Amino acid sequence: MTSLPKNVRNQAFINGKFVNAEDNAQFENLNPATGTLLIKVAACSAGDVDAAVRAARGAFEAGTWSRIEPRERKRILRKFADLIEANGQEIALLDSIDAGKPIADCENLDVPDVVNNIRWYAEAIDKVFGKISPTGEGNLGLIVREPVGVVGMVLPWNFPAGTLSWKIAPALAAGNSIVVKPAELAPLSTLRIAELAFEAGVPAGVFNVVPGLGHIAGKALGLHPDVNVISFTGSTEIGRQFLRYSADSNLKKVVLECGGKSPQIVMADAAENLDQIAENLAGAAFWNMGQNCTCGSRVLVQSSIKQDFVDKLIKAAKTWVVGQPTDHSTKLGPLIEASALARVLGAIDQARKDGARVVSGGNQLLQETGGWFVEATVVDNVRAETALARDEIFGPVVAVLPFETEEEAIRIANASAYGLAATVFSTDINVAIRVARQVQAGTVAVNGYGEGDITTPFGGYKTSGFGGYDKGLEAFDQYTQLKTIWVTLS
């Protein structure tokens, strides 16, 4: 089994230096593939968070990043992306071992995405303009964008490097200072990326990382009166906590990207493409072990083609090889922690009690390793009102629900507290667009599961989040503030 890279970073990164947490406090980071101790990491306190915020504020006010020439900021961010690319194997290995992610996905998807995201926002720096308002001859109205100041970022563990890049790239491009609280379950790549940012020329204090426990370090960041924006990706429950922290402190803006229960709608007119659709939706359901907010965890299939589709989905599911995350042949690694394993197996058992039928998978595998592995699971005859159809499982489990009419499909799709993403499969473009417009989700893909790319904004409806968007030029909206300068002319 592959081990961590040498000299892996496990301290906080504050004001350009790696430092221990107060009282040398640490927490245990476990290996999802073995259930054993991987490494101990600095457990930052409220005092450590305060030190990081003060460093970020000092750098912002000094203008070492916020007021430098845009072309210079672009040059540094491009160098930052180059360094990540040069050290891509190391970052991929960190995420694979730390989060249990298949190494092939880390190498071929996650790290290239990080590099592309940073380069894209670097190039956007001098392409986002303010405005001049229409006025009479006696006035001049300037509408300008300014960086907000200090941005706190609280990350999930499922895409540690990828989600980090979605947030840091536009925030840094806009001229802000940042304080990042990585997930305690997968903090290692964030620490290494912060080190590379400093090496690229991002000044001390601009990029700080405070690993630690959510109820301590995350809470301290959410309550800190000198943080201007919190950008959070994670569960809806914790998202609500950050809204409370904002209300109890300085009314900082809160940007939330929370959970999802993404419907995948397969219309009968797509029957001739069922083989490809089944393979696509197996990927939507099982990619990253189903630990993905846009996971296609419920498939709505028109009744006339359901059995044929289920047969093909079972066939596709059996190709998802379970194995060690650092093995390049592995498609399904372990779940992130023991409680996740218990939750997923419990959801499968509850589905059986609710009358559904597990037609493929449903079992824990590789128990001898001590890791938390579950095979790709297909559950048929799921009723729309049951837990498997409504609750976010965050595991490799897909529920199949039948529907008769287009109207029924839309009703079932929208009968969820979530609204992050959806997919519609139809060979009739009129049907596809009509359904896409009526499904309540921030991203609706047509004829292929997808989240868009860096050019398209990503965010949700309902309890999937609000307050801003990751990706696209729209991401600048949450990391900048508008100012009107009203000039009276002689």
C-alpha positions as CSV (number, residue, x, y, z in Angstrom):
1,M,0.0,0.0,0.0
2,T,1.4,3.4,-1.0
3,S,2.4,5.7,1.9
4,L,2.2,9.5,2.2
5,P,4.9,11.6,0.4
6,K,7.9,12.5,2.5
7,N,7.8,15.7,4.6
8,V,4.0,15.9,4.4
9,R,2.8,19.1,6.0
10,N,0.6,18.8,9.2
11,Q,0.9,22.2,10.8
12,A,-1.2,25.4,10.4
13,F,0.0,27.8,7.7
14,I,-0.2,31.4,9.1
15,N,1.4,34.5,7.8
16,G,3.7,32.6,5.4
17,K,5.0,30.1,8.0
18,F,4.1,26.6,9.1
19,V,3.3,26.7,12.9
20,N,2.0,24.5,15.6
21,A,-1.4,25.0,17.0
22,E,-1.8,26.5,20.4
23,D,-0.6,24.2,23.1
24,N,0.7,21.9,20.3
25,A,-2.8,20.5,20.0
26,Q,-3.4,17.9,17.3
27,F,-6.2,15.7,16.0
28,E,-6.0,12.2,14.5
29,N,-6.5,11.8,10.8
30,L,-7.4,8.2,9.9
31,N,-6.8,6.4,6.7
32,P,-10.2,5.4,5.1
33,A,-8.6,2.4,3.4
34,T,-7.3,0.8,6.6
35,G,-9.2,2.5,9.5
36,T,-5.8,3.2,11.1
37,L,-4.0,6.4,12.0
38,L,-2.6,8.2,9.0
39,I,-1.1,11.3,10.6
40,K,-1.7,13.8,13.4
41,V,-2.6,17.3,12.3
42,A,-2.6,20.6,14.0
43,A,-5.9,21.2,15.8
44,C,-6.3,25.0,15.6
45,S,-8.1,26.9,18.4
46,A,-10.0,30.1,18.3
47,G,-6.8,31.8,19.1
48,D,-5.1,30.3,16.1
49,V,-8.0,31.4,13.9
50,D,-7.7,34.9,15.3
51,A,-3.9,34.9,14.5
52,A,-4.7,33.8,10.9
53,V,-7.4,36.5,10.5
54,R,-5.2,39.2,11.8
55,A,-2.4,38.1,9.4
56,A,-4.9,38.2,6.5
57,R,-6.3,41.6,7.6
58,G,-2.8,43.0,7.9
59,A,-1.8,41.9,4.5
60,F,-5.0,43.2,3.0
61,E,-4.6,46.6,4.6
62,A,-0.9,46.8,3.6
63,G,-1.9,46.3,0.0
64,T,0.8,43.7,-0.7
65,W,-1.8,41.8,-2.7
66,S,-5.0,43.8,-2.7
67,R,-3.4,46.9,-4.4
68,I,-0.7,45.5,-6.7
69,E,-1.0,45.9,-10.4
70,P,-3.6,43.4,-11.8
71,R,-1.0,42.1,-14.3
72,E,1.3,41.3,-11.4
73,R,-1.4,39.4,-9.6
74,K,-2.1,37.5,-12.8
75,R,1.6,36.6,-13.2
76,I,1.8,35.2,-9.7
77,L,-1.4,33.2,-10.0
78,R,-0.2,31.7,-13.3
79,K,3.1,30.7,-11.6
80,F,1.0,29.2,-8.8
81,A,-0.9,27.1,-11.3
82,D,2.4,26.0,-12.9
83,L,3.7,24.9,-9.5
84,I,0.6,22.9,-8.8
85,E,1.0,21.2,-12.2
86,A,4.6,20.4,-11.6
87,N,3.7,18.9,-8.2
88,G,0.5,17.3,-9.4
89,Q,1.5,13.7,-8.6
90,E,2.2,14.6,-5.0
91,I,-1.1,16.5,-4.6
92,A,-3.0,13.6,-6.3
93,L,-1.4,11.1,-3.9
94,L,-2.3,13.2,-0.9
95,D,-6.0,13.4,-1.8
96,S,-6.0,9.7,-2.8
97,I,-4.7,8.5,0.6
98,D,-6.2,11.2,2.8
99,A,-9.7,11.0,1.3
100,G,-9.7,7.5,-0.1
101,K,-10.2,8.8,-3.6
102,P,-9.2,6.6,-6.6
103,I,-5.7,7.8,-7.7
104,A,-6.7,7.7,-11.4
105,D,-9.5,10.3,-10.7
106,C,-7.1,12.5,-8.7
107,E,-4.5,12.4,-11.4
108,N,-6.7,12.7,-14.5
109,L,-9.6,14.9,-13.2
110,D,-9.0,16.7,-9.9
111,V,-5.5,18.0,-10.3
112,P,-5.9,19.2,-13.9
113,D,-9.1,20.9,-12.8
114,V,-7.3,22.7,-10.0
115,V,-4.6,24.0,-12.5
116,N,-7.2,25.0,-15.1
117,N,-9.4,26.9,-12.5
118,I,-6.5,29.0,-11.2
119,R,-5.3,29.8,-14.7
120,W,-8.8,30.7,-15.8
121,Y,-9.4,33.2,-13.0
122,A,-5.8,34.6,-13.4
123,E,-6.7,35.4,-17.0
124,A,-10.0,36.9,-15.9
125,I,-8.4,39.5,-13.6
126,D,-8.1,42.2,-16.2
127,K,-11.4,41.3,-17.9
128,V,-13.9,42.2,-15.2
129,F,-14.8,45.9,-15.4
130,G,-16.8,48.4,-13.4
131,K,-19.3,50.8,-15.0
132,I,-20.1,54.4,-15.6
133,S,-23.8,55.3,-15.0
134,P,-25.8,57.5,-17.3
135,T,-26.0,61.0,-15.7
136,G,-26.6,64.6,-16.6
137,E,-23.6,66.8,-17.5
138,G,-23.1,67.9,-13.9
139,N,-22.3,64.5,-12.5
140,L,-20.2,61.4,-13.1
141,G,-21.3,58.1,-11.6
142,L,-18.6,55.5,-11.2
143,I,-19.6,51.9,-10.2
144,V,-16.4,50.1,-9.2
145,R,-15.6,46.7,-7.8
146,E,-13.4,46.3,-4.8
147,P,-12.2,43.2,-3.0
148,V,-14.3,42.4,0.1
149,G,-11.2,42.0,2.4
150,V,-10.8,38.8,4.4
151,V,-12.6,35.7,3.1
152,G,-13.1,32.6,5.3
153,M,-13.4,29.3,3.5
154,V,-14.7,26.1,5.0
155,L,-14.1,23.1,2.8
156,P,-15.5,19.6,2.4
157,W,-13.5,16.4,2.3
158,N,-14.9,14.8,-0.9
159,F,-12.9,17.0,-3.3
160,P,-10.3,18.6,-1.1
161,A,-8.1,20.2,-3.8
162,G,-10.8,20.7,-6.4
163,T,-13.3,22.6,-4.2
164,L,-10.4,24.6,-2.7
165,S,-9.5,25.8,-6.2
166,W,-13.1,26.8,-6.9
167,K,-12.9,29.2,-3.9
168,I,-9.4,30.4,-3.7
169,A,-9.0,31.2,-7.5
170,P,-11.6,33.9,-7.8
171,A,-11.0,35.2,-4.2
172,L,-7.3,35.7,-4.8
173,A,-7.8,37.0,-8.3
174,A,-10.1,39.7,-6.9
175,G,-7.4,40.8,-4.4
176,N,-8.7,39.3,-1.2
177,S,-6.8,37.7,1.7
178,I,-8.1,34.2,2.7
179,V,-8.2,32.0,5.7
180,V,-9.0,28.3,4.8
181,K,-10.4,25.7,7.2
182,P,-10.0,22.4,5.4
183,A,-12.1,19.4,6.4
184,E,-10.5,17.6,9.3
185,L,-11.0,14.3,7.4
186,A,-8.8,15.5,4.4
187,P,-6.7,18.5,5.1
188,L,-3.3,17.5,3.6
189,S,-3.5,18.8,0.0
190,T,-4.8,22.2,1.2
191,L,-1.6,22.7,3.3
192,R,0.6,21.7,0.4
193,I,-1.2,24.0,-2.0
194,A,-0.9,27.0,0.4
195,E,2.8,26.3,0.5
196,L,3.0,26.4,-3.3
197,A,1.1,29.7,-3.4
198,F,3.7,31.3,-1.1
199,E,6.5,29.8,-3.2
200,A,4.8,31.4,-6.3
201,G,4.9,34.8,-4.8
202,V,1.5,35.2,-3.0
203,P,2.6,37.4,-0.1
204,A,2.7,36.3,3.5
205,G,-0.6,36.6,5.2
206,V,-2.7,36.5,2.0
207,F,-3.2,32.7,2.1
208,N,-3.6,31.1,5.5
209,V,-4.7,27.6,6.5
210,V,-6.1,26.6,9.9
211,P,-6.8,22.9,10.1
212,G,-8.9,21.8,13.0
213,L,-12.2,20.5,14.2
214,G,-15.4,22.1,12.8
215,H,-17.0,23.0,16.1
216,I,-13.8,24.8,17.2
217,A,-11.9,26.2,14.3
218,G,-14.8,26.4,11.9
219,K,-17.0,28.0,14.4
220,A,-14.3,30.5,15.4
221,L,-14.0,31.5,11.7
222,G,-17.7,31.9,11.3
223,L,-18.0,34.1,14.4
224,H,-14.9,36.2,13.8
225,P,-15.9,39.9,13.5
226,D,-13.1,40.7,11.0
227,V,-14.0,38.1,8.4
228,N,-16.1,39.7,5.6
229,V,-17.3,36.6,3.8
230,I,-17.7,32.9,4.6
231,S,-17.7,30.5,1.6
232,F,-18.9,27.1,2.8
233,T,-19.3,23.8,1.0
234,G,-20.8,20.9,3.1
235,S,-24.0,19.7,4.7
236,T,-27.1,21.7,4.9
237,E,-27.1,21.3,8.7
238,I,-23.7,23.0,9.1
239,G,-24.6,25.6,6.5
240,R,-27.4,26.7,8.8
241,Q,-24.9,27.0,11.6
242,F,-22.8,29.5,9.5
243,L,-25.9,31.6,9.0
244,R,-26.3,31.7,12.8
245,Y,-22.7,32.6,13.2
246,S,-23.1,35.5,10.8
247,A,-26.2,36.8,12.6
248,D,-24.4,36.5,16.0
249,S,-21.3,38.4,14.8
250,N,-20.9,41.1,12.1
251,L,-23.5,40.0,9.6
252,K,-20.8,38.7,7.2
253,K,-22.0,37.5,3.9
254,V,-22.4,33.7,3.8
255,V,-22.1,31.7,0.6
256,L,-23.5,28.2,0.9
257,E,-23.2,25.2,-1.4
258,C,-24.8,22.3,0.5
259,G,-26.3,18.9,-0.1
260,G,-28.3,17.5,-3.0
261,K,-30.5,14.6,-4.1
262,S,-30.1,15.0,-7.9
263,P,-32.8,13.5,-10.1
264,Q,-31.8,11.8,-13.3
265,I,-34.9,11.7,-15.6
266,V,-35.0,9.1,-18.4
267,M,-37.8,9.5,-20.9
268,A,-39.1,6.6,-22.9
269,D,-38.1,8.2,-26.2
270,A,-34.5,7.7,-25.2
271,A,-34.9,3.9,-25.2
272,E,-32.5,3.4,-28.2
273,N,-29.7,4.9,-26.1
274,L,-30.2,2.9,-22.9
275,D,-26.8,1.3,-22.9
276,Q,-25.0,4.6,-23.0
277,I,-27.4,6.2,-20.5
278,A,-27.0,3.3,-18.1
279,E,-23.2,3.7,-18.2
280,N,-23.5,7.5,-17.8
281,L,-25.8,7.2,-14.8
282,A,-23.6,4.5,-13.2
283,G,-20.9,7.1,-13.3
284,A,-23.2,9.8,-11.9
285,A,-24.2,7.5,-9.0
286,F,-20.9,5.9,-8.1
287,W,-18.2,8.4,-9.0
288,N,-16.2,9.3,-5.9
289,M,-18.1,6.5,-4.1
290,G,-21.3,8.5,-4.4
291,Q,-19.7,11.1,-2.1
292,N,-20.7,14.0,-4.3
293,C,-23.3,16.7,-3.8
294,T,-24.6,16.4,-7.3
295,C,-24.5,12.5,-7.2
296,G,-27.2,11.1,-9.4
297,S,-28.5,9.0,-6.5
298,R,-32.1,8.8,-7.8
299,V,-33.0,7.8,-11.3
300,L,-36.6,8.4,-12.5
301,V,-37.4,6.1,-15.5
302,Q,-40.5,6.0,-17.5
303,S,-42.3,2.8,-16.7
304,S,-42.4,1.4,-20.2
305,I,-38.6,1.1,-20.4
306,K,-37.8,0.7,-16.6
307,Q,-37.0,-3.0,-16.6
308,D,-34.8,-2.8,-19.6
309,F,-32.9,0.2,-18.1
310,V,-32.5,-1.6,-14.7
311,D,-30.9,-4.6,-16.4
312,K,-28.4,-2.4,-18.2
313,L,-27.7,-0.4,-15.0
314,I,-26.9,-3.6,-13.1
315,K,-24.5,-4.6,-15.8
316,A,-22.8,-1.1,-15.7
317,A,-22.7,-1.2,-11.9
318,K,-20.7,-4.5,-11.9
319,T,-17.9,-2.8,-13.8
320,W,-17.2,-0.5,-10.8
321,V,-14.2,-2.3,-9.3
322,V,-13.7,-1.8,-5.5
323,G,-10.1,-1.7,-4.3
324,Q,-7.3,0.3,-2.7
325,P,-7.5,4.0,-3.7
326,T,-3.8,4.1,-4.8
327,D,-4.4,1.2,-7.3
328,H,-4.9,2.6,-10.8
329,S,-7.5,-0.1,-11.6
330,T,-9.7,1.0,-8.7
331,K,-13.0,2.8,-9.5
332,L,-14.5,2.6,-6.0
333,G,-12.3,3.4,-3.0
334,P,-13.4,3.4,0.6
335,L,-16.0,5.7,2.2
336,I,-14.5,8.5,4.2
337,E,-15.1,7.2,7.8
338,A,-16.7,4.5,9.8
339,S,-19.9,6.5,10.5
340,A,-20.3,6.9,6.7
341,L,-20.1,3.1,6.3
342,A,-22.8,2.6,9.0
343,R,-25.0,5.3,7.4
344,V,-24.8,3.8,3.9
345,L,-25.4,0.2,5.0
346,G,-28.3,1.4,7.3
347,A,-29.9,3.2,4.3
348,I,-29.8,0.0,2.3
349,D,-31.3,-2.0,5.1
350,Q,-34.1,0.6,5.5
351,A,-34.8,0.5,1.8
352,R,-35.5,-3.2,2.1
353,K,-37.8,-2.6,5.0
354,D,-39.6,0.1,2.9
355,G,-40.4,-2.5,0.2
356,A,-37.6,-1.7,-2.3
357,R,-35.5,-4.4,-3.9
358,V,-31.7,-4.4,-3.9
359,V,-30.9,-5.9,-7.3
360,S,-27.2,-5.4,-7.3
361,G,-24.6,-4.9,-4.6
362,G,-25.6,-3.8,-1.1
363,N,-22.7,-5.3,0.8
364,Q,-19.6,-4.2,2.6
365,L,-16.4,-5.5,1.0
366,L,-12.7,-5.9,1.9
367,Q,-13.5,-6.1,5.6
368,E,-10.1,-7.7,6.2
369,T,-8.4,-4.4,5.4
370,G,-10.1,-2.5,8.2
371,G,-11.2,0.1,5.6
372,W,-14.8,1.3,4.9
373,F,-15.6,-0.2,1.5
374,V,-19.1,-0.7,0.0
375,E,-19.9,-2.2,-3.4
376,A,-21.9,-0.3,-6.1
377,T,-25.5,-0.8,-5.2
378,V,-28.7,-0.6,-7.3
379,V,-32.1,-0.5,-5.6
380,D,-35.2,-0.9,-7.7
381,N,-38.9,-0.2,-7.0
382,V,-38.2,2.7,-4.7
383,R,-41.3,4.7,-3.7
384,A,-41.0,8.5,-3.9
385,E,-42.0,9.0,-0.3
386,T,-39.4,6.7,1.3
387,A,-36.0,7.8,2.8
388,L,-33.9,6.4,0.0
389,A,-35.7,8.6,-2.5
390,R,-35.5,11.7,-0.3
391,D,-32.4,11.7,1.9
392,E,-28.9,12.3,0.8
393,I,-27.1,9.0,1.3
394,F,-23.5,10.1,0.2
395,G,-22.5,6.6,-0.8
396,P,-22.5,4.4,-3.9
397,V,-26.2,3.7,-3.8
398,V,-28.7,4.6,-6.6
399,A,-32.5,4.4,-6.2
400,V,-34.6,3.7,-9.3
401,L,-38.2,5.2,-9.3
402,P,-40.8,4.6,-12.1
403,F,-43.0,7.3,-13.5
404,E,-45.8,7.4,-16.1
405,T,-46.0,10.9,-17.5
406,E,-43.8,13.9,-17.9
407,E,-45.8,15.8,-15.3
408,E,-45.3,13.0,-12.8
409,A,-41.6,13.0,-13.4
410,I,-41.3,16.7,-12.7
411,R,-43.4,16.4,-9.6
412,I,-41.2,13.6,-8.2
413,A,-38.1,15.4,-9.2
414,N,-39.1,18.5,-7.3
415,A,-40.4,16.7,-4.3
416,S,-37.2,17.2,-2.5
417,A,-35.7,19.8,-0.1
418,Y,-32.7,20.0,-2.3
419,G,-32.2,21.6,-5.7
420,L,-28.5,21.4,-6.7
421,A,-28.5,19.5,-10.0
422,A,-30.5,17.2,-12.3
423,T,-30.2,15.5,-15.7
424,V,-32.8,14.9,-18.4
425,F,-32.5,12.3,-21.1
426,S,-34.7,12.6,-24.1
427,T,-34.2,12.6,-27.9
428,D,-37.0,15.2,-28.2
429,I,-35.4,18.6,-27.6
430,N,-38.8,20.1,-26.9
431,V,-39.3,17.6,-24.1
432,A,-35.8,18.0,-22.8
433,I,-35.9,21.8,-22.6
434,R,-39.5,21.8,-21.2
435,V,-38.5,19.5,-18.4
436,A,-35.2,21.2,-17.7
437,R,-37.0,24.5,-17.3
438,Q,-39.4,23.1,-14.7
439,V,-37.0,21.1,-12.6
440,Q,-35.9,23.1,-9.6
441,A,-32.1,22.9,-9.6
442,G,-29.2,25.2,-10.1
443,T,-27.7,23.0,-12.9
444,V,-29.8,20.9,-15.3
445,A,-27.8,18.8,-17.8
446,V,-29.4,17.3,-20.9
447,N,-28.5,13.9,-22.3
448,G,-25.4,13.4,-20.1
449,Y,-24.7,13.9,-16.4
450,G,-22.5,17.0,-15.9
451,E,-21.9,20.0,-13.7
452,G,-20.9,22.4,-16.5
453,D,-17.3,23.7,-16.6
454,I,-15.3,26.6,-15.2
455,T,-17.2,29.0,-17.4
456,T,-20.7,28.2,-15.9
457,P,-21.8,29.2,-12.4
458,F,-22.5,26.4,-9.9
459,G,-24.9,26.7,-7.1
460,G,-28.3,25.5,-5.8
461,Y,-31.9,26.1,-5.1
462,K,-33.7,25.5,-1.8
463,T,-31.6,23.8,0.9
464,S,-28.8,23.1,-1.5
465,G,-27.6,26.6,-0.8
466,F,-27.6,30.3,-1.8
467,G,-25.7,33.5,-1.5
468,G,-23.4,33.1,-4.5
469,Y,-21.9,30.8,-7.0
470,D,-18.7,28.8,-7.5
471,K,-17.2,28.9,-11.0
472,G,-17.9,31.4,-13.8
473,L,-17.4,35.1,-13.7
474,E,-20.3,35.1,-11.3
475,A,-18.0,33.9,-8.6
476,F,-16.4,37.4,-8.5
477,D,-19.7,38.7,-7.2
478,Q,-19.3,37.1,-3.8
479,Y,-15.6,38.1,-3.4
480,T,-16.1,41.7,-4.5
481,Q,-18.3,44.6,-3.3
482,L,-19.8,47.3,-5.4
483,K,-19.0,50.9,-4.6
484,T,-20.6,54.0,-6.2
485,I,-18.4,57.0,-6.5
486,W,-20.6,60.1,-7.3
487,V,-18.7,63.0,-8.7
488,T,-20.1,66.5,-8.9
489,L,-18.5,68.3,-11.8
490,S,-17.8,72.0,-12.1
